[in-house]
Amino acid sequence: MIDYPIFITLWVIVFLFMYLNRSADVNGPDHIFKEEGDMVYFKDVPIRRIFNLPGKPIEKTDVSKIIYGDGRLQLVTGQHGVVDVWVPKKVFDAVLTRSFELFPVAERVEQN
């Protein structure tokens, strides 16, 4: 027999994570990029943003290229290679603008 309180609780957790994964509050540019001096801490996956886990450290001068287009954003770095940024469409423009501000020397490449 199914233990209904546990079954319902698990589905509530699943729907909560689906909501948070698409939330503009959790996926906003201030939650993805944390600037500290010459370093930017980048939270690449939503689970790091939901639980406020530390992100990958990237030096501002290490990003050589920002590739963007059709809801896709990639940072090309010397240390980490190509880093994909996964965000909902409703916050994509804000995240793109913030990446341009944080990495001003990076080449900007628009792809369709």
MARKOLTI-982560 format. One record per atom (N, C-alpha, C): x, z negated, y; residue number from 1; chain; atom name. Coordinates in nm, 2 decimals, always signed. Atoms other than C-alpha are relative to their C-alpha. Layout:
MARKOLTI-982560
+--------+--------+--------+-----+----+----+
!   east !     up !  north !   i ! ch ! at !
+--------+--------+--------+-----+----+----+
!      X !      Z !      Y ! NUM !  A ! CA !
...
+--------+--------+--------+-----+----+----+
end
This chain:
MARKOLTI-982560
+--------+--------+--------+-----+----+----+
!   east !     up !  north !   i ! ch ! at !
+--------+--------+--------+-----+----+----+
!  +0.08 !  +0.00 !  -0.12 !   1 !  A !  N !
!  +0.00 !  +0.00 !  +0.00 !   1 !  A ! CA !
!  +0.09 !  +0.00 !  +0.12 !   1 !  A !  C !
!  -0.07 !  -0.01 !  -0.12 !   2 !  A !  N !
!  +0.12 !  +0.08 !  +0.35 !   2 !  A ! CA !
!  -0.02 !  -0.13 !  +0.09 !   2 !  A !  C !
!  +0.01 !  +0.11 !  -0.09 !   3 !  A !  N !
!  +0.20 !  -0.21 !  +0.58 !   3 !  A ! CA !
!  -0.02 !  +0.06 !  +0.14 !   3 !  A !  C !
!  +0.04 !  -0.07 !  -0.12 !   4 !  A !  N !
!  +0.01 !  -0.08 !  +0.88 !   4 !  A ! CA !
!  +0.07 !  -0.05 !  +0.13 !   4 !  A !  C !
!  -0.07 !  +0.03 !  -0.13 !   5 !  A !  N !
!  +0.17 !  -0.29 !  +1.16 !   5 !  A ! CA !
!  +0.14 !  +0.06 !  +0.01 !   5 !  A !  C !
!  -0.13 !  -0.06 !  +0.00 !   6 !  A !  N !
!  +0.52 !  -0.16 !  +1.06 !   6 !  A ! CA !
!  -0.02 !  +0.15 !  +0.02 !   6 !  A !  C !
!  +0.02 !  -0.14 !  -0.01 !   7 !  A !  N !
!  +0.39 !  +0.19 !  +1.02 !   7 !  A ! CA !
!  -0.04 !  +0.04 !  +0.15 !   7 !  A !  C !
!  +0.04 !  -0.02 !  -0.14 !   8 !  A !  N !
!  +0.23 !  +0.18 !  +1.37 !   8 !  A ! CA !
!  +0.11 !  -0.02 !  +0.09 !   8 !  A !  C !
!  -0.11 !  +0.03 !  -0.08 !   9 !  A !  N !
!  +0.53 !  +0.02 !  +1.52 !   9 !  A ! CA !
!  +0.11 !  +0.11 !  +0.00 !   9 !  A !  C !
!  -0.10 !  -0.11 !  +0.01 !  10 !  A !  N !
!  +0.76 !  +0.29 !  +1.39 !  10 !  A ! CA !
!  -0.05 !  +0.13 !  +0.08 !  10 !  A !  C !
!  +0.05 !  -0.12 !  -0.08 !  11 !  A !  N !
!  +0.53 !  +0.57 !  +1.54 !  11 !  A ! CA !
!  +0.01 !  -0.03 !  +0.15 !  11 !  A !  C !
!  -0.02 !  +0.03 !  -0.14 !  12 !  A !  N !
!  +0.53 !  +0.39 !  +1.87 !  12 !  A ! CA !
!  +0.14 !  +0.01 !  +0.05 !  12 !  A !  C !
!  -0.14 !  -0.02 !  -0.03 !  13 !  A !  N !
!  +0.91 !  +0.38 !  +1.87 !  13 !  A ! CA !
!  +0.03 !  +0.15 !  +0.01 !  13 !  A !  C !
!  -0.03 !  -0.14 !  +0.00 !  14 !  A !  N !
!  +0.92 !  +0.75 !  +1.79 !  14 !  A ! CA !
!  -0.06 !  +0.07 !  +0.13 !  14 !  A !  C !
!  +0.06 !  -0.06 !  -0.13 !  15 !  A !  N !
!  +0.68 !  +0.84 !  +2.08 !  15 !  A ! CA !
!  +0.07 !  -0.05 !  +0.12 !  15 !  A !  C !
!  -0.08 !  +0.05 !  -0.11 !  16 !  A !  N !
!  +0.87 !  +0.61 !  +2.31 !  16 !  A ! CA !
!  +0.13 !  +0.08 !  +0.03 !  16 !  A !  C !
!  -0.12 !  -0.08 !  -0.01 !  17 !  A !  N !
!  +1.19 !  +0.79 !  +2.24 !  17 !  A ! CA !
!  -0.02 !  +0.14 !  +0.05 !  17 !  A !  C !
!  +0.04 !  -0.14 !  -0.05 !  18 !  A !  N !
!  +1.02 !  +1.13 !  +2.29 !  18 !  A ! CA !
!  -0.03 !  +0.00 !  +0.14 !  18 !  A !  C !
!  +0.03 !  +0.01 !  -0.15 !  19 !  A !  N !
!  +0.89 !  +1.02 !  +2.63 !  19 !  A ! CA !
!  +0.13 !  -0.02 !  +0.08 !  19 !  A !  C !
!  -0.12 !  +0.03 !  -0.08 !  20 !  A !  N !
!  +1.23 !  +0.87 !  +2.74 !  20 !  A ! CA !
!  +0.09 !  +0.12 !  -0.01 !  20 !  A !  C !
!  -0.09 !  -0.12 !  +0.01 !  21 !  A !  N !
!  +1.41 !  +1.19 !  +2.62 !  21 !  A ! CA !
!  -0.04 !  +0.10 !  +0.10 !  21 !  A !  C !
!  +0.05 !  -0.10 !  -0.10 !  22 !  A !  N !
!  +1.20 !  +1.40 !  +2.86 !  22 !  A ! CA !
!  -0.02 !  -0.06 !  +0.14 !  22 !  A !  C !
!  +0.02 !  +0.07 !  -0.13 !  23 !  A !  N !
!  +1.18 !  +1.14 !  +3.14 !  23 !  A ! CA !
!  +0.10 !  +0.04 !  +0.11 !  23 !  A !  C !
!  -0.09 !  -0.03 !  -0.11 !  24 !  A !  N !
!  +1.32 !  +1.24 !  +3.48 !  24 !  A ! CA !
!  +0.08 !  -0.13 !  +0.04 !  24 !  A !  C !
!  -0.08 !  +0.13 !  -0.04 !  25 !  A !  N !
!  +1.42 !  +0.87 !  +3.54 !  25 !  A ! CA !
!  +0.12 !  -0.02 !  -0.09 !  25 !  A !  C !
!  -0.11 !  +0.02 !  +0.10 !  26 !  A !  N !
!  +1.64 !  +0.85 !  +3.23 !  26 !  A ! CA !
!  +0.10 !  +0.12 !  +0.01 !  26 !  A !  C !
!  -0.09 !  -0.12 !  +0.00 !  27 !  A !  N !
!  +1.78 !  +1.21 !  +3.27 !  27 !  A ! CA !
!  +0.04 !  +0.04 !  +0.14 !  27 !  A !  C !
!  -0.04 !  -0.04 !  -0.13 !  28 !  A !  N !
!  +1.84 !  +1.21 !  +3.64 !  28 !  A ! CA !
!  +0.15 !  +0.01 !  +0.02 !  28 !  A !  C !
!  -0.15 !  -0.02 !  -0.02 !  29 !  A !  N !
!  +2.18 !  +1.31 !  +3.78 !  29 !  A ! CA !
!  +0.08 !  -0.13 !  +0.02 !  29 !  A !  C !
!  -0.08 !  +0.13 !  -0.02 !  30 !  A !  N !
!  +2.27 !  +0.95 !  +3.87 !  30 !  A ! CA !
!  +0.01 !  -0.07 !  -0.13 !  30 !  A !  C !
!  -0.02 !  +0.06 !  +0.13 !  31 !  A !  N !
!  +2.22 !  +0.85 !  +3.51 !  31 !  A ! CA !
!  +0.09 !  +0.08 !  -0.09 !  31 !  A !  C !
!  -0.09 !  -0.08 !  +0.08 !  32 !  A !  N !
!  +2.42 !  +1.14 !  +3.37 !  32 !  A ! CA !
!  +0.14 !  -0.01 !  +0.04 !  32 !  A !  C !
!  -0.14 !  +0.01 !  -0.06 !  33 !  A !  N !
!  +2.72 !  +1.12 !  +3.60 !  33 !  A ! CA !
!  +0.01 !  -0.13 !  +0.07 !  33 !  A !  C !
!  -0.04 !  +0.12 !  -0.07 !  34 !  A !  N !
!  +2.87 !  +0.79 !  +3.70 !  34 !  A ! CA !
!  +0.14 !  +0.02 !  +0.06 !  34 !  A !  C !
!  -0.12 !  -0.03 !  -0.07 !  35 !  A !  N !
!  +3.14 !  +0.85 !  +3.97 !  35 !  A ! CA !
!  +0.07 !  -0.13 !  +0.03 !  35 !  A !  C !
!  -0.09 !  +0.11 !  -0.03 !  36 !  A !  N !
!  +3.43 !  +0.60 !  +3.99 !  36 !  A ! CA !
!  +0.13 !  +0.05 !  +0.04 !  36 !  A !  C !
!  -0.13 !  -0.06 !  -0.05 !  37 !  A !  N !
!  +3.71 !  +0.72 !  +4.21 !  37 !  A ! CA !
!  +0.02 !  +0.14 !  -0.04 !  37 !  A !  C !
!  -0.03 !  -0.13 !  +0.04 !  38 !  A !  N !
!  +3.88 !  +1.02 !  +4.06 !  38 !  A ! CA !
!  -0.06 !  +0.04 !  -0.14 !  38 !  A !  C !
!  +0.06 !  -0.02 !  +0.13 !  39 !  A !  N !
!  +3.69 !  +0.98 !  +3.73 !  39 !  A ! CA !
!  -0.15 !  +0.01 !  +0.01 !  39 !  A !  C !
!  +0.14 !  -0.01 !  +0.02 !  40 !  A !  N !
!  +3.34 !  +1.08 !  +3.63 !  40 !  A ! CA !
!  -0.03 !  -0.04 !  -0.14 !  40 !  A !  C !
!  +0.04 !  +0.04 !  +0.14 !  41 !  A !  N !
!  +3.18 !  +0.91 !  +3.33 !  41 !  A ! CA !
!  -0.13 !  +0.08 !  -0.03 !  41 !  A !  C !
!  +0.11 !  -0.10 !  +0.03 !  42 !  A !  N !
!  +2.95 !  +1.17 !  +3.17 !  42 !  A ! CA !
!  -0.07 !  -0.04 !  -0.13 !  42 !  A !  C !
!  +0.09 !  +0.03 !  +0.12 !  43 !  A !  N !
!  +2.66 !  +1.07 !  +2.94 !  43 !  A ! CA !
!  -0.06 !  +0.13 !  -0.05 !  43 !  A !  C !
!  +0.04 !  -0.13 !  +0.04 !  44 !  A !  N !
!  +2.61 !  +1.38 !  +2.74 !  44 !  A ! CA !
!  -0.13 !  +0.01 !  -0.08 !  44 !  A !  C !
!  +0.13 !  -0.01 !  +0.08 !  45 !  A !  N !
!  +2.32 !  +1.29 !  +2.51 !  45 !  A ! CA !
!  -0.09 !  -0.11 !  +0.05 !  45 !  A !  C !
!  +0.10 !  +0.10 !  -0.06 !  46 !  A !  N !
!  +2.00 !  +1.11 !  +2.60 !  46 !  A ! CA !
!  +0.00 !  -0.14 !  -0.06 !  46 !  A !  C !
!  -0.01 !  +0.13 !  +0.05 !  47 !  A !  N !
!  +2.06 !  +0.82 !  +2.37 !  47 !  A ! CA !
!  +0.09 !  -0.09 !  +0.07 !  47 !  A !  C !
!  -0.09 !  +0.07 !  -0.08 !  48 !  A !  N !
!  +2.35 !  +0.72 !  +2.58 !  48 !  A ! CA !
!  -0.06 !  -0.05 !  +0.14 !  48 !  A !  C !
!  +0.07 !  +0.03 !  -0.12 !  49 !  A !  N !
!  +2.13 !  +0.73 !  +2.89 !  49 !  A ! CA !
!  -0.11 !  -0.10 !  -0.02 !  49 !  A !  C !
!  +0.11 !  +0.09 !  +0.03 !  50 !  A !  N !
!  +1.84 !  +0.54 !  +2.73 !  50 !  A ! CA !
!  +0.06 !  -0.14 !  -0.02 !  50 !  A !  C !
!  -0.05 !  +0.13 !  +0.03 !  51 !  A !  N !
!  +2.06 !  +0.25 !  +2.61 !  51 !  A ! CA !
!  +0.12 !  -0.04 !  +0.10 !  51 !  A !  C !
!  -0.10 !  +0.02 !  -0.10 !  52 !  A !  N !
!  +2.30 !  +0.28 !  +2.91 !  52 !  A ! CA !
!  +0.14 !  -0.03 !  -0.06 !  52 !  A !  C !
!  -0.13 !  +0.01 !  +0.07 !  53 !  A !  N !
!  +2.60 !  +0.33 !  +2.68 !  53 !  A ! CA !
!  +0.11 !  +0.07 !  +0.09 !  53 !  A !  C !
!  -0.11 !  -0.07 !  -0.08 !  54 !  A !  N !
!  +2.94 !  +0.43 !  +2.83 !  54 !  A ! CA !
!  +0.01 !  +0.15 !  -0.03 !  54 !  A !  C !
!  -0.02 !  -0.14 !  +0.02 !  55 !  A !  N !
!  +3.00 !  +0.80 !  +2.88 !  55 !  A ! CA !
!  +0.14 !  +0.04 !  -0.02 !  55 !  A !  C !
!  -0.14 !  -0.06 !  +0.02 !  56 !  A !  N !
!  +3.30 !  +1.03 !  +2.83 !  56 !  A ! CA !
!  +0.06 !  +0.00 !  +0.14 !  56 !  A !  C !
!  -0.07 !  -0.01 !  -0.13 !  57 !  A !  N !
!  +3.56 !  +0.99 !  +3.11 !  57 !  A ! CA !
!  +0.05 !  +0.14 !  +0.02 !  57 !  A !  C !
!  -0.06 !  -0.13 !  -0.03 !  58 !  A !  N !
!  +3.64 !  +1.32 !  +3.28 !  58 !  A ! CA !
!  +0.06 !  -0.01 !  +0.14 !  58 !  A !  C !
!  -0.06 !  +0.00 !  -0.13 !  59 !  A !  N !
!  +3.88 !  +1.36 !  +3.57 !  59 !  A ! CA !
!  -0.07 !  +0.11 !  +0.08 !  59 !  A !  C !
!  +0.06 !  -0.10 !  -0.08 !  60 !  A !  N !
!  +3.73 !  +1.55 !  +3.86 !  60 !  A ! CA !
!  +0.08 !  +0.13 !  +0.01 !  60 !  A !  C !
!  -0.09 !  -0.12 !  -0.01 !  61 !  A !  N !
!  +4.03 !  +1.79 !  +3.87 !  61 !  A ! CA !
!  +0.01 !  +0.07 !  -0.13 !  61 !  A !  C !
!  -0.02 !  -0.06 !  +0.14 !  62 !  A !  N !
!  +4.01 !  +1.85 !  +3.49 !  62 !  A ! CA !
!  -0.11 !  +0.11 !  -0.02 !  62 !  A !  C !
!  +0.11 !  -0.09 !  +0.02 !  63 !  A !  N !
!  +3.68 !  +2.05 !  +3.52 !  63 !  A ! CA !
!  +0.04 !  +0.13 !  +0.07 !  63 !  A !  C !
!  -0.04 !  -0.12 !  -0.06 !  64 !  A !  N !
!  +3.79 !  +2.41 !  +3.58 !  64 !  A ! CA !
!  -0.11 !  +0.10 !  +0.02 !  64 !  A !  C !
!  +0.11 !  -0.09 !  -0.01 !  65 !  A !  N !
!  +3.46 !  +2.59 !  +3.54 !  65 !  A ! CA !
!  -0.13 !  -0.07 !  -0.03 !  65 !  A !  C !
!  +0.13 !  +0.04 !  +0.03 !  66 !  A !  N !
!  +3.09 !  +2.52 !  +3.56 !  66 !  A ! CA !
!  -0.08 !  +0.12 !  -0.03 !  66 !  A !  C !
!  +0.08 !  -0.12 !  +0.05 !  67 !  A !  N !
!  +2.88 !  +2.77 !  +3.36 !  67 !  A ! CA !
!  -0.15 !  -0.05 !  +0.00 !  67 !  A !  C !
!  +0.14 !  +0.04 !  -0.01 !  68 !  A !  N !
!  +2.50 !  +2.76 !  +3.43 !  68 !  A ! CA !
!  -0.09 !  +0.12 !  -0.01 !  68 !  A !  C !
!  +0.10 !  -0.10 !  +0.00 !  69 !  A !  N !
!  +2.19 !  +2.96 !  +3.39 !  69 !  A ! CA !
!  -0.11 !  -0.02 !  -0.11 !  69 !  A !  C !
!  +0.12 !  +0.01 !  +0.09 !  70 !  A !  N !
!  +1.84 !  +2.96 !  +3.22 !  70 !  A ! CA !
!  +0.00 !  -0.14 !  -0.06 !  70 !  A !  C !
!  +0.01 !  +0.13 !  +0.05 !  71 !  A !  N !
!  +1.84 !  +2.58 !  +3.19 !  71 !  A ! CA !
!  +0.12 !  -0.05 !  -0.08 !  71 !  A !  C !
!  -0.12 !  +0.04 !  +0.07 !  72 !  A !  N !
!  +2.19 !  +2.56 !  +3.04 !  72 !  A ! CA !
!  +0.11 !  -0.03 !  +0.10 !  72 !  A !  C !
!  -0.11 !  +0.04 !  -0.09 !  73 !  A !  N !
!  +2.48 !  +2.38 !  +3.20 !  73 !  A ! CA !
!  +0.12 !  -0.04 !  -0.09 !  73 !  A !  C !
!  -0.12 !  +0.04 !  +0.07 !  74 !  A !  N !
!  +2.83 !  +2.36 !  +3.06 !  74 !  A ! CA !
!  +0.12 !  -0.02 !  +0.09 !  74 !  A !  C !
!  -0.13 !  +0.03 !  -0.08 !  75 !  A !  N !
!  +3.15 !  +2.20 !  +3.20 !  75 !  A ! CA !
!  +0.11 !  +0.04 !  -0.09 !  75 !  A !  C !
!  -0.12 !  -0.04 !  +0.07 !  76 !  A !  N !
!  +3.47 !  +2.36 !  +3.09 !  76 !  A ! CA !
!  +0.12 !  -0.09 !  +0.05 !  76 !  A !  C !
!  -0.11 !  +0.09 !  -0.03 !  77 !  A !  N !
!  +3.75 !  +2.10 !  +3.08 !  77 !  A ! CA !
!  +0.12 !  +0.03 !  -0.08 !  77 !  A !  C !
!  -0.12 !  -0.01 !  +0.08 !  78 !  A !  N !
!  +4.11 !  +2.09 !  +2.97 !  78 !  A ! CA !
!  +0.01 !  -0.10 !  -0.11 !  78 !  A !  C !
!  -0.01 !  +0.10 !  +0.10 !  79 !  A !  N !
!  +4.08 !  +1.77 !  +2.78 !  79 !  A ! CA !
!  -0.11 !  +0.00 !  -0.11 !  79 !  A !  C !
!  +0.12 !  +0.00 !  +0.09 !  80 !  A !  N !
!  +3.73 !  +1.79 !  +2.62 !  80 !  A ! CA !
!  -0.05 !  +0.14 !  -0.05 !  80 !  A !  C !
!  +0.05 !  -0.14 !  +0.03 !  81 !  A !  N !
!  +3.69 !  +2.17 !  +2.60 !  81 !  A ! CA !
!  -0.13 !  +0.02 !  +0.07 !  81 !  A !  C !
!  +0.13 !  -0.03 !  -0.06 !  82 !  A !  N !
!  +3.34 !  +2.29 !  +2.67 !  82 !  A ! CA !
!  -0.10 !  -0.12 !  -0.03 !  82 !  A !  C !
!  +0.09 !  +0.11 !  +0.02 !  83 !  A !  N !
!  +3.09 !  +2.01 !  +2.73 !  83 !  A ! CA !
!  -0.14 !  +0.04 !  +0.05 !  83 !  A !  C !
!  +0.14 !  -0.04 !  -0.03 !  84 !  A !  N !
!  +2.72 !  +2.09 !  +2.72 !  84 !  A ! CA !
!  -0.08 !  -0.12 !  +0.06 !  84 !  A !  C !
!  +0.09 !  +0.09 !  -0.06 !  85 !  A !  N !
!  +2.47 !  +1.91 !  +2.94 !  85 !  A ! CA !
!  -0.14 !  +0.03 !  -0.04 !  85 !  A !  C !
!  +0.13 !  -0.02 !  +0.04 !  86 !  A !  N !
!  +2.13 !  +1.87 !  +2.79 !  86 !  A ! CA !
!  -0.10 !  -0.09 !  +0.08 !  86 !  A !  C !
!  +0.09 !  +0.07 !  -0.09 !  87 !  A !  N !
!  +1.86 !  +1.78 !  +3.04 !  87 !  A ! CA !
!  -0.13 !  +0.07 !  +0.00 !  87 !  A !  C !
!  +0.12 !  -0.07 !  -0.01 !  88 !  A !  N !
!  +1.49 !  +1.86 !  +3.08 !  88 !  A ! CA !
!  +0.00 !  +0.09 !  +0.12 !  88 !  A !  C !
!  +0.00 !  -0.11 !  -0.11 !  89 !  A !  N !
!  +1.40 !  +2.16 !  +3.30 !  89 !  A ! CA !
!  -0.03 !  -0.06 !  +0.14 !  89 !  A !  C !
!  +0.04 !  +0.06 !  -0.13 !  90 !  A !  N !
!  +1.24 !  +1.94 !  +3.57 !  90 !  A ! CA !
!  +0.11 !  -0.06 !  +0.08 !  90 !  A !  C !
!  -0.11 !  +0.07 !  -0.08 !  91 !  A !  N !
!  +1.57 !  +1.77 !  +3.66 !  91 !  A ! CA !
!  +0.13 !  +0.09 !  +0.00 !  91 !  A !  C !
!  -0.12 !  -0.09 !  +0.01 !  92 !  A !  N !
!  +1.81 !  +2.07 !  +3.59 !  92 !  A ! CA !
!  +0.06 !  +0.03 !  +0.13 !  92 !  A !  C !
!  -0.05 !  -0.04 !  -0.13 !  93 !  A !  N !
!  +1.84 !  +2.18 !  +3.95 !  93 !  A ! CA !
!  +0.08 !  -0.12 !  +0.07 !  93 !  A !  C !
!  -0.07 !  +0.12 !  -0.06 !  94 !  A !  N !
!  +1.93 !  +1.82 !  +4.06 !  94 !  A ! CA !
!  +0.13 !  -0.03 !  -0.07 !  94 !  A !  C !
!  -0.13 !  +0.02 !  +0.07 !  95 !  A !  N !
!  +2.19 !  +1.78 !  +3.79 !  95 !  A ! CA !
!  +0.10 !  +0.11 !  +0.03 !  95 !  A !  C !
!  -0.09 !  -0.11 !  -0.04 !  96 !  A !  N !
!  +2.34 !  +2.12 !  +3.87 !  96 !  A ! CA !
!  +0.06 !  -0.02 !  +0.14 !  96 !  A !  C !
!  -0.04 !  +0.03 !  -0.14 !  97 !  A !  N !
!  +2.36 !  +2.03 !  +4.24 !  97 !  A ! CA !
!  +0.10 !  -0.12 !  +0.00 !  97 !  A !  C !
!  -0.10 !  +0.12 !  +0.01 !  98 !  A !  N !
!  +2.53 !  +1.69 !  +4.15 !  98 !  A ! CA !
!  +0.13 !  +0.04 !  -0.06 !  98 !  A !  C !
!  -0.13 !  -0.05 !  +0.06 !  99 !  A !  N !
!  +2.78 !  +1.87 !  +3.93 !  99 !  A ! CA !
!  +0.08 !  +0.08 !  +0.10 !  99 !  A !  C !
!  -0.07 !  -0.07 !  -0.10 ! 100 !  A !  N !
!  +2.87 !  +2.10 !  +4.21 ! 100 !  A ! CA !
!  +0.07 !  -0.10 !  +0.10 ! 100 !  A !  C !
!  -0.06 !  +0.10 !  -0.09 ! 101 !  A !  N !
!  +2.93 !  +1.79 !  +4.44 ! 101 !  A ! CA !
!  +0.11 !  -0.07 !  -0.06 ! 101 !  A !  C !
!  -0.11 !  +0.08 !  +0.07 ! 102 !  A !  N !
!  +3.14 !  +1.60 !  +4.18 ! 102 !  A ! CA !
!  +0.12 !  +0.09 !  -0.03 ! 102 !  A !  C !
!  -0.12 !  -0.09 !  +0.04 ! 103 !  A !  N !
!  +3.36 !  +1.90 !  +4.08 ! 103 !  A ! CA !
!  +0.01 !  +0.12 !  +0.10 ! 103 !  A !  C !
!  +0.00 !  -0.11 !  -0.10 ! 104 !  A !  N !
!  +3.41 !  +2.10 !  +4.40 ! 104 !  A ! CA !
!  +0.10 !  +0.11 !  -0.02 ! 104 !  A !  C !
!  -0.10 !  -0.10 !  +0.03 ! 105 !  A !  N !
!  +3.72 !  +2.28 !  +4.28 ! 105 !  A ! CA !
!  -0.03 !  +0.09 !  -0.12 ! 105 !  A !  C !
!  +0.03 !  -0.07 !  +0.12 ! 106 !  A !  N !
!  +3.56 !  +2.41 !  +3.97 ! 106 !  A ! CA !
!  -0.07 !  +0.14 !  +0.04 ! 106 !  A !  C !
!  +0.06 !  -0.13 !  -0.01 ! 107 !  A !  N !
!  +3.47 !  +2.78 !  +3.94 ! 107 !  A ! CA !
!  -0.14 !  +0.00 !  -0.05 ! 107 !  A !  C !
!  +0.14 !  +0.00 !  +0.04 ! 108 !  A !  N !
!  +3.10 !  +2.84 !  +3.93 ! 108 !  A ! CA !
!  -0.04 !  +0.14 !  -0.05 ! 108 !  A !  C !
!  +0.03 !  -0.12 !  +0.07 ! 109 !  A !  N !
!  +2.98 !  +3.10 !  +3.68 ! 109 !  A ! CA !
!  -0.15 !  +0.00 !  -0.04 ! 109 !  A !  C !
!  +0.14 !  -0.01 !  +0.04 ! 110 !  A !  N !
!  +2.61 !  +3.20 !  +3.66 ! 110 !  A ! CA !
!  -0.02 !  +0.10 !  -0.11 ! 110 !  A !  C !
!  +0.03 !  -0.09 !  +0.11 ! 111 !  A !  N !
!  +2.50 !  +3.35 !  +3.33 ! 111 !  A ! CA !
!  -0.15 !  +0.01 !  -0.02 ! 111 !  A !  C !
!  +0.14 !  -0.01 !  +0.03 ! 112 !  A !  N !
!  +2.16 !  +3.48 !  +3.24 ! 112 !  A ! CA !
!  -0.02 !  +0.03 !  -0.14 ! 112 !  A !  C !
+--------+--------+--------+-----+----+----+
end
